[in-house]
Amino acid sequence: MKKRAAKGETIVTGIVTPAAWDESFNVTSVKISASGEKDYLVDQQGKGNELIRCVREHLKVRGRVAQDAAGHRIITVEEFEKVEGEASAEG
């Protein structure tokens, strides 16, 4: 993964946690839980869909962050990689 985010992009480091489940308790969407109690819902488009297989893993994610009408942070994932250590947010 590139070390720096391009203009308008953010790098978030945190743990992938479930955000929603279906009626059979399969994870249908995830979020990145970063330090400072910041959560970033993962846009399921493109690479974001791959993060469903990474629940409970510590990742560094590069992408674009926006807010929805309810004020939730949503990240559209460009790249991600597994990392070791505590979760934190950069940006």
C-alpha positions in Angstrom: 0.0 0.0 0.0 1.2 3.5 -0.7 2.6 5.2 2.4 0.7 8.5 1.9 -2.9 9.2 1.0 -3.6 11.3 -2.1 -5.3 14.6 -1.7 -8.9 14.0 -0.5 -8.0 10.5 0.8 -7.6 9.3 4.4 -5.7 6.5 6.0 -7.6 4.8 8.8 -6.0 2.1 11.0 -8.3 0.0 13.1 -10.1 -3.3 13.7 -12.7 -4.6 11.3 -16.0 -5.2 13.2 -19.5 -6.3 12.0 -22.0 -3.5 11.3 -25.0 -5.6 10.2 -26.1 -9.2 9.9 -28.7 -11.1 7.9 -31.4 -13.4 9.3 -28.9 -16.3 9.4 -26.4 -14.1 11.4 -24.0 -13.8 8.5 -22.1 -10.5 8.4 -23.5 -8.3 5.6 -21.5 -5.1 6.3 -18.5 -4.0 8.4 -17.0 -0.9 9.9 -13.5 0.1 10.9 -13.3 0.7 14.7 -10.4 3.1 15.2 -9.0 4.8 18.3 -10.9 7.7 19.8 -14.1 5.7 19.5 -14.3 6.6 15.8 -16.1 4.2 13.5 -16.0 4.3 9.8 -18.8 2.3 8.0 -17.3 0.6 5.0 -18.8 1.3 1.6 -19.5 -2.2 0.1 -18.5 -1.1 -3.4 -15.2 -2.4 -4.9 -12.5 -3.3 -2.4 -14.8 -2.5 0.6 -16.7 -5.7 -0.1 -13.5 -7.7 0.5 -13.3 -6.5 4.1 -16.3 -8.7 5.1 -13.8 -11.6 5.1 -11.5 -9.6 7.5 -13.7 -9.3 10.6 -11.5 -9.0 13.8 -8.4 -8.2 11.8 -6.3 -5.1 12.3 -6.0 -3.2 9.0 -4.7 0.0 7.5 -7.2 1.3 5.0 -6.8 4.0 2.5 -9.8 5.6 0.9 -12.2 8.6 0.8 -14.3 9.5 3.8 -17.7 11.1 3.6 -20.6 11.6 6.0 -24.1 10.5 5.5 -27.2 12.4 6.5 -27.1 10.9 10.0 -23.5 12.0 10.5 -21.9 8.5 10.1 -18.4 8.4 8.6 -18.4 6.2 5.5 -15.1 5.1 3.9 -14.8 4.1 0.2 -11.8 1.7 0.3 -9.1 2.1 -2.3 -6.5 -0.2 -0.7 -6.0 -2.0 2.6 -3.3 -4.1 4.3 -3.1 -6.1 7.5 -1.0 -4.5 10.3 0.1 -5.4 13.8 -0.5 -3.2 16.9 -3.2 -1.0 18.4 -5.9 0.6 16.4 -5.6 4.3 15.6 -6.8 6.8 13.0 -4.7 9.0 10.8 -5.8 11.5 8.4 
